[in-house]
Amino acid sequence: MKKRLGFFNSRSVLVFIILCLLVAATALLLLRENLNSMLWALYRADIFYLLLAVLTYLLGLLFWSFRWRLTLSTSGYRVPIRSIYVIIL
């Protein structure tokens, strides 16, 4: 029996179909929202509080990374914080 080579095998076609469905669902959801009012609310927001919210979110992700590092180190895996942070981000 000949082994199939190339891109068009059943698994890659399934991944492509799922990817297309996800893109279509995302586009449908974005078109249903009122993006103009969202952007206007962001424009009117106080920049100090907006930056504070983003920094708080990033700091929370850093703490989450430390928790994962502690969990992984008890299992015997040595993973740098930067790698965990990028994965979580």
Chimera marker file (.cmm) of the C-alpha trace (Angstrom):
<marker_set name="trace">
<marker id="1" x="0.000" y="0.000" z="0.000" r="1" g="1" b="0" radius="0.5"/>
<marker id="2" x="1.299" y="3.419" z="-0.938" r="1" g="1" b="0" radius="0.5"/>
<marker id="3" x="1.727" y="6.014" z="1.789" r="1" g="1" b="0" radius="0.5"/>
<marker id="4" x="-0.033" y="9.298" z="1.074" r="1" g="1" b="0" radius="0.5"/>
<marker id="5" x="2.271" y="12.270" z="1.053" r="1" g="1" b="0" radius="0.5"/>
<marker id="6" x="1.386" y="15.901" z="0.940" r="1" g="1" b="0" radius="0.5"/>
<marker id="7" x="-0.944" y="18.324" z="2.618" r="1" g="1" b="0" radius="0.5"/>
<marker id="8" x="-4.325" y="16.837" z="1.761" r="1" g="1" b="0" radius="0.5"/>
<marker id="9" x="-4.805" y="14.005" z="4.209" r="1" g="1" b="0" radius="0.5"/>
<marker id="10" x="-7.928" y="13.561" z="6.331" r="1" g="1" b="0" radius="0.5"/>
<marker id="11" x="-6.489" y="15.153" z="9.447" r="1" g="1" b="0" radius="0.5"/>
<marker id="12" x="-5.280" y="18.319" z="7.739" r="1" g="1" b="0" radius="0.5"/>
<marker id="13" x="-8.596" y="18.728" z="5.929" r="1" g="1" b="0" radius="0.5"/>
<marker id="14" x="-10.446" y="18.408" z="9.252" r="1" g="1" b="0" radius="0.5"/>
<marker id="15" x="-8.188" y="21.024" z="10.861" r="1" g="1" b="0" radius="0.5"/>
<marker id="16" x="-8.755" y="23.332" z="7.894" r="1" g="1" b="0" radius="0.5"/>
<marker id="17" x="-12.550" y="22.947" z="8.134" r="1" g="1" b="0" radius="0.5"/>
<marker id="18" x="-12.513" y="23.628" z="11.884" r="1" g="1" b="0" radius="0.5"/>
<marker id="19" x="-10.312" y="26.687" z="11.337" r="1" g="1" b="0" radius="0.5"/>
<marker id="20" x="-12.690" y="28.018" z="8.673" r="1" g="1" b="0" radius="0.5"/>
<marker id="21" x="-15.676" y="27.503" z="10.989" r="1" g="1" b="0" radius="0.5"/>
<marker id="22" x="-13.904" y="29.353" z="13.807" r="1" g="1" b="0" radius="0.5"/>
<marker id="23" x="-13.040" y="32.276" z="11.537" r="1" g="1" b="0" radius="0.5"/>
<marker id="24" x="-16.633" y="32.435" z="10.270" r="1" g="1" b="0" radius="0.5"/>
<marker id="25" x="-18.042" y="32.332" z="13.808" r="1" g="1" b="0" radius="0.5"/>
<marker id="26" x="-15.659" y="35.069" z="14.940" r="1" g="1" b="0" radius="0.5"/>
<marker id="27" x="-16.581" y="37.253" z="11.974" r="1" g="1" b="0" radius="0.5"/>
<marker id="28" x="-20.282" y="36.708" z="12.630" r="1" g="1" b="0" radius="0.5"/>
<marker id="29" x="-19.940" y="37.661" z="16.290" r="1" g="1" b="0" radius="0.5"/>
<marker id="30" x="-17.885" y="40.756" z="15.489" r="1" g="1" b="0" radius="0.5"/>
<marker id="31" x="-20.385" y="41.922" z="12.884" r="1" g="1" b="0" radius="0.5"/>
<marker id="32" x="-23.234" y="41.626" z="15.387" r="1" g="1" b="0" radius="0.5"/>
<marker id="33" x="-21.505" y="43.914" z="17.900" r="1" g="1" b="0" radius="0.5"/>
<marker id="34" x="-21.514" y="47.671" z="17.800" r="1" g="1" b="0" radius="0.5"/>
<marker id="35" x="-17.777" y="48.244" z="17.408" r="1" g="1" b="0" radius="0.5"/>
<marker id="36" x="-18.172" y="51.996" z="17.052" r="1" g="1" b="0" radius="0.5"/>
<marker id="37" x="-19.626" y="52.344" z="20.547" r="1" g="1" b="0" radius="0.5"/>
<marker id="38" x="-16.901" y="50.108" z="21.990" r="1" g="1" b="0" radius="0.5"/>
<marker id="39" x="-14.184" y="52.219" z="20.417" r="1" g="1" b="0" radius="0.5"/>
<marker id="40" x="-15.908" y="55.410" z="21.567" r="1" g="1" b="0" radius="0.5"/>
<marker id="41" x="-16.040" y="54.092" z="25.150" r="1" g="1" b="0" radius="0.5"/>
<marker id="42" x="-12.324" y="53.294" z="24.976" r="1" g="1" b="0" radius="0.5"/>
<marker id="43" x="-11.616" y="56.755" z="23.613" r="1" g="1" b="0" radius="0.5"/>
<marker id="44" x="-13.548" y="58.402" z="26.461" r="1" g="1" b="0" radius="0.5"/>
<marker id="45" x="-11.953" y="56.264" z="29.189" r="1" g="1" b="0" radius="0.5"/>
<marker id="46" x="-9.372" y="57.783" z="31.505" r="1" g="1" b="0" radius="0.5"/>
<marker id="47" x="-5.965" y="56.670" z="30.241" r="1" g="1" b="0" radius="0.5"/>
<marker id="48" x="-4.615" y="56.264" z="33.795" r="1" g="1" b="0" radius="0.5"/>
<marker id="49" x="-7.281" y="53.728" z="34.723" r="1" g="1" b="0" radius="0.5"/>
<marker id="50" x="-6.939" y="51.962" z="31.396" r="1" g="1" b="0" radius="0.5"/>
<marker id="51" x="-3.179" y="51.520" z="31.869" r="1" g="1" b="0" radius="0.5"/>
<marker id="52" x="-3.721" y="50.506" z="35.492" r="1" g="1" b="0" radius="0.5"/>
<marker id="53" x="-6.160" y="47.805" z="34.383" r="1" g="1" b="0" radius="0.5"/>
<marker id="54" x="-3.742" y="46.457" z="31.756" r="1" g="1" b="0" radius="0.5"/>
<marker id="55" x="-0.830" y="46.427" z="34.231" r="1" g="1" b="0" radius="0.5"/>
<marker id="56" x="-2.974" y="44.695" z="36.855" r="1" g="1" b="0" radius="0.5"/>
<marker id="57" x="-3.937" y="42.045" z="34.319" r="1" g="1" b="0" radius="0.5"/>
<marker id="58" x="-0.299" y="41.460" z="33.324" r="1" g="1" b="0" radius="0.5"/>
<marker id="59" x="0.751" y="41.290" z="36.986" r="1" g="1" b="0" radius="0.5"/>
<marker id="60" x="-1.980" y="38.726" z="37.617" r="1" g="1" b="0" radius="0.5"/>
<marker id="61" x="-0.611" y="36.643" z="34.751" r="1" g="1" b="0" radius="0.5"/>
<marker id="62" x="2.849" y="36.892" z="36.300" r="1" g="1" b="0" radius="0.5"/>
<marker id="63" x="1.544" y="35.538" z="39.612" r="1" g="1" b="0" radius="0.5"/>
<marker id="64" x="-0.234" y="32.768" z="37.725" r="1" g="1" b="0" radius="0.5"/>
<marker id="65" x="3.066" y="31.917" z="36.041" r="1" g="1" b="0" radius="0.5"/>
<marker id="66" x="4.778" y="31.674" z="39.432" r="1" g="1" b="0" radius="0.5"/>
<marker id="67" x="2.058" y="29.303" z="40.615" r="1" g="1" b="0" radius="0.5"/>
<marker id="68" x="2.533" y="27.103" z="37.549" r="1" g="1" b="0" radius="0.5"/>
<marker id="69" x="6.304" y="27.140" z="38.054" r="1" g="1" b="0" radius="0.5"/>
<marker id="70" x="5.865" y="25.986" z="41.646" r="1" g="1" b="0" radius="0.5"/>
<marker id="71" x="3.494" y="23.226" z="40.549" r="1" g="1" b="0" radius="0.5"/>
<marker id="72" x="5.822" y="22.082" z="37.781" r="1" g="1" b="0" radius="0.5"/>
<marker id="73" x="8.896" y="22.195" z="40.021" r="1" g="1" b="0" radius="0.5"/>
<marker id="74" x="7.249" y="19.863" z="42.532" r="1" g="1" b="0" radius="0.5"/>
<marker id="75" x="6.733" y="17.463" z="39.631" r="1" g="1" b="0" radius="0.5"/>
<marker id="76" x="10.413" y="17.661" z="38.712" r="1" g="1" b="0" radius="0.5"/>
<marker id="77" x="10.174" y="19.984" z="35.698" r="1" g="1" b="0" radius="0.5"/>
<marker id="78" x="12.356" y="23.101" z="35.529" r="1" g="1" b="0" radius="0.5"/>
<marker id="79" x="10.641" y="25.648" z="33.301" r="1" g="1" b="0" radius="0.5"/>
<marker id="80" x="11.658" y="29.341" z="33.223" r="1" g="1" b="0" radius="0.5"/>
<marker id="81" x="9.080" y="31.927" z="34.273" r="1" g="1" b="0" radius="0.5"/>
<marker id="82" x="9.383" y="33.671" z="30.905" r="1" g="1" b="0" radius="0.5"/>
<marker id="83" x="8.344" y="30.536" z="29.022" r="1" g="1" b="0" radius="0.5"/>
<marker id="84" x="5.349" y="29.960" z="31.281" r="1" g="1" b="0" radius="0.5"/>
<marker id="85" x="4.341" y="33.632" z="31.031" r="1" g="1" b="0" radius="0.5"/>
<marker id="86" x="4.411" y="33.529" z="27.223" r="1" g="1" b="0" radius="0.5"/>
<marker id="87" x="2.324" y="30.344" z="27.200" r="1" g="1" b="0" radius="0.5"/>
<marker id="88" x="-0.283" y="31.862" z="29.542" r="1" g="1" b="0" radius="0.5"/>
<marker id="89" x="-0.311" y="35.195" z="27.714" r="1" g="1" b="0" radius="0.5"/>
<link id1="1" id2="2" r="1" g="1" b="0" radius="0.2"/>
<link id1="2" id2="3" r="1" g="1" b="0" radius="0.2"/>
<link id1="3" id2="4" r="1" g="1" b="0" radius="0.2"/>
<link id1="4" id2="5" r="1" g="1" b="0" radius="0.2"/>
<link id1="5" id2="6" r="1" g="1" b="0" radius="0.2"/>
<link id1="6" id2="7" r="1" g="1" b="0" radius="0.2"/>
<link id1="7" id2="8" r="1" g="1" b="0" radius="0.2"/>
<link id1="8" id2="9" r="1" g="1" b="0" radius="0.2"/>
<link id1="9" id2="10" r="1" g="1" b="0" radius="0.2"/>
<link id1="10" id2="11" r="1" g="1" b="0" radius="0.2"/>
<link id1="11" id2="12" r="1" g="1" b="0" radius="0.2"/>
<link id1="12" id2="13" r="1" g="1" b="0" radius="0.2"/>
<link id1="13" id2="14" r="1" g="1" b="0" radius="0.2"/>
<link id1="14" id2="15" r="1" g="1" b="0" radius="0.2"/>
<link id1="15" id2="16" r="1" g="1" b="0" radius="0.2"/>
<link id1="16" id2="17" r="1" g="1" b="0" radius="0.2"/>
<link id1="17" id2="18" r="1" g="1" b="0" radius="0.2"/>
<link id1="18" id2="19" r="1" g="1" b="0" radius="0.2"/>
<link id1="19" id2="20" r="1" g="1" b="0" radius="0.2"/>
<link id1="20" id2="21" r="1" g="1" b="0" radius="0.2"/>
<link id1="21" id2="22" r="1" g="1" b="0" radius="0.2"/>
<link id1="22" id2="23" r="1" g="1" b="0" radius="0.2"/>
<link id1="23" id2="24" r="1" g="1" b="0" radius="0.2"/>
<link id1="24" id2="25" r="1" g="1" b="0" radius="0.2"/>
<link id1="25" id2="26" r="1" g="1" b="0" radius="0.2"/>
<link id1="26" id2="27" r="1" g="1" b="0" radius="0.2"/>
<link id1="27" id2="28" r="1" g="1" b="0" radius="0.2"/>
<link id1="28" id2="29" r="1" g="1" b="0" radius="0.2"/>
<link id1="29" id2="30" r="1" g="1" b="0" radius="0.2"/>
<link id1="30" id2="31" r="1" g="1" b="0" radius="0.2"/>
<link id1="31" id2="32" r="1" g="1" b="0" radius="0.2"/>
<link id1="32" id2="33" r="1" g="1" b="0" radius="0.2"/>
<link id1="33" id2="34" r="1" g="1" b="0" radius="0.2"/>
<link id1="34" id2="35" r="1" g="1" b="0" radius="0.2"/>
<link id1="35" id2="36" r="1" g="1" b="0" radius="0.2"/>
<link id1="36" id2="37" r="1" g="1" b="0" radius="0.2"/>
<link id1="37" id2="38" r="1" g="1" b="0" radius="0.2"/>
<link id1="38" id2="39" r="1" g="1" b="0" radius="0.2"/>
<link id1="39" id2="40" r="1" g="1" b="0" radius="0.2"/>
<link id1="40" id2="41" r="1" g="1" b="0" radius="0.2"/>
<link id1="41" id2="42" r="1" g="1" b="0" radius="0.2"/>
<link id1="42" id2="43" r="1" g="1" b="0" radius="0.2"/>
<link id1="43" id2="44" r="1" g="1" b="0" radius="0.2"/>
<link id1="44" id2="45" r="1" g="1" b="0" radius="0.2"/>
<link id1="45" id2="46" r="1" g="1" b="0" radius="0.2"/>
<link id1="46" id2="47" r="1" g="1" b="0" radius="0.2"/>
<link id1="47" id2="48" r="1" g="1" b="0" radius="0.2"/>
<link id1="48" id2="49" r="1" g="1" b="0" radius="0.2"/>
<link id1="49" id2="50" r="1" g="1" b="0" radius="0.2"/>
<link id1="50" id2="51" r="1" g="1" b="0" radius="0.2"/>
<link id1="51" id2="52" r="1" g="1" b="0" radius="0.2"/>
<link id1="52" id2="53" r="1" g="1" b="0" radius="0.2"/>
<link id1="53" id2="54" r="1" g="1" b="0" radius="0.2"/>
<link id1="54" id2="55" r="1" g="1" b="0" radius="0.2"/>
<link id1="55" id2="56" r="1" g="1" b="0" radius="0.2"/>
<link id1="56" id2="57" r="1" g="1" b="0" radius="0.2"/>
<link id1="57" id2="58" r="1" g="1" b="0" radius="0.2"/>
<link id1="58" id2="59" r="1" g="1" b="0" radius="0.2"/>
<link id1="59" id2="60" r="1" g="1" b="0" radius="0.2"/>
<link id1="60" id2="61" r="1" g="1" b="0" radius="0.2"/>
<link id1="61" id2="62" r="1" g="1" b="0" radius="0.2"/>
<link id1="62" id2="63" r="1" g="1" b="0" radius="0.2"/>
<link id1="63" id2="64" r="1" g="1" b="0" radius="0.2"/>
<link id1="64" id2="65" r="1" g="1" b="0" radius="0.2"/>
<link id1="65" id2="66" r="1" g="1" b="0" radius="0.2"/>
<link id1="66" id2="67" r="1" g="1" b="0" radius="0.2"/>
<link id1="67" id2="68" r="1" g="1" b="0" radius="0.2"/>
<link id1="68" id2="69" r="1" g="1" b="0" radius="0.2"/>
<link id1="69" id2="70" r="1" g="1" b="0" radius="0.2"/>
<link id1="70" id2="71" r="1" g="1" b="0" radius="0.2"/>
<link id1="71" id2="72" r="1" g="1" b="0" radius="0.2"/>
<link id1="72" id2="73" r="1" g="1" b="0" radius="0.2"/>
<link id1="73" id2="74" r="1" g="1" b="0" radius="0.2"/>
<link id1="74" id2="75" r="1" g="1" b="0" radius="0.2"/>
<link id1="75" id2="76" r="1" g="1" b="0" radius="0.2"/>
<link id1="76" id2="77" r="1" g="1" b="0" radius="0.2"/>
<link id1="77" id2="78" r="1" g="1" b="0" radius="0.2"/>
<link id1="78" id2="79" r="1" g="1" b="0" radius="0.2"/>
<link id1="79" id2="80" r="1" g="1" b="0" radius="0.2"/>
<link id1="80" id2="81" r="1" g="1" b="0" radius="0.2"/>
<link id1="81" id2="82" r="1" g="1" b="0" radius="0.2"/>
<link id1="82" id2="83" r="1" g="1" b="0" radius="0.2"/>
<link id1="83" id2="84" r="1" g="1" b="0" radius="0.2"/>
<link id1="84" id2="85" r="1" g="1" b="0" radius="0.2"/>
<link id1="85" id2="86" r="1" g="1" b="0" radius="0.2"/>
<link id1="86" id2="87" r="1" g="1" b="0" radius="0.2"/>
<link id1="87" id2="88" r="1" g="1" b="0" radius="0.2"/>
<link id1="88" id2="89" r="1" g="1" b="0" radius="0.2"/>
</marker_set>
